[in-house]
Amino acid sequence: RIYCQLKSQNCSENSLILTEHLKKQYDCPLQQCSSDQCCCSAEFLLIYGEHFTAEVNNKSELKTFYVTESFKPKAPTIKSVKESNGNFQVRWITNMDGKTWNPEETEITLCKKGDTEKVSKRIIPAKNDGLQYH
């Protein structure tokens, strides 16, 4: 699903058309979502690496966005955590279809239970039996 929003106090004065990878065009009806914002959403099969163009008011504004840069993946499901000599191995499933989401890198965030300090780093996870792990 793609969500778009733009600043405007009168949504009926605006139009938004989404073009999928220079192919299909979709009218995205704008609705008031706050006093100064208009929003719309459209259902698409998001393919990793493709791009879309949002056209506002008959090309008065054009914005191209790429699935790889603006995609927010579903949260993974942690399947197991094993500790050995102070090291932890975490195994998870991504909850994403491989056609939609297949990045090489994954960002993980670690913290001690009850601690507010978090450490994030990008990794290339190993894969085994349909699970990713680090």
Number of C-alpha atoms within 10 A of each C-alpha: 9 16 10 14 15 17 13 16 15 14 18 12 9 16 15 23 18 22 17 18 15 11 7 9 15 14 14 19 16 21 16 18 14 11 10 12 16 21 19 17 14 13 9 10 10 19 17 17 13 14 18 20 17 20 20 16 12 11 12 7 10 15 11 13 15 16 17 17 10 10 16 9 11 10 10 13 12 14 12 10 12 10 9 7 5 6 8 11 11 15 21 17 15 18 12 13 9 11 10 17 20 15 10 9 11 14 10 12 10 10 11 9 7 6 7 7 9 9 9 10 10 11 12 13 16 10 13 9 5 10 16 19 18 14
